[in-house]
Amino acid sequence: MTNTALTHTSLLVARILLGLLFLMAGLGKLGDVAGFGAFMATGGIPAFLAWPVVLFEILAGVALIAGLQTRIVALALGAFCVASGLLYHFDLTDQMQTTQLLKNLALAGGYIALAIAGPGALSVDAKLGRANPLPA
């Protein structure tokens, strides 16, 4: 496998792994959207936004996996990770919450890196000519 093919394959794997996290999280919330809304309210976010958040997680996860609007979706997911980390995990006196906060910030870093690198050639963006994939 050439270096370029390895890069494109690696970007596909990164998109799948980073997108799967949100896809599965969103699907998991479908079983109790009202409960999720109540949880959101503990961080100051109105409960009525639960459905839009669940839909965002599912659709953004699918889009990232497919490589559709990759850079925009990756930045949106990165911002989501930072915001949710600060709203729900910012308790530096609790080691578990600190770890969750750092996990969210690390994920944001991965999303930023993906936004910079782009989707790679193995993506819908590349097939539609809307991406600036790395050279083949």
RASULDA-V921017 format. One record per helix or strand of 2 or more residues. SS is the DSSP state (2 for helix, 1 for strand). FROM is the first residue (numbers start at 1). TO is the last residue. If there is no record, write none. Layout:
# RASULDA-V921017
ss->[SS,SS]
from->[FROM,FROM]
to->[TO,TO]
This chain:
# RASULDA-V921017
ss->[2,2,2,2,2]
from->[3,47,70,95,124]
to->[42,66,88,117,127]
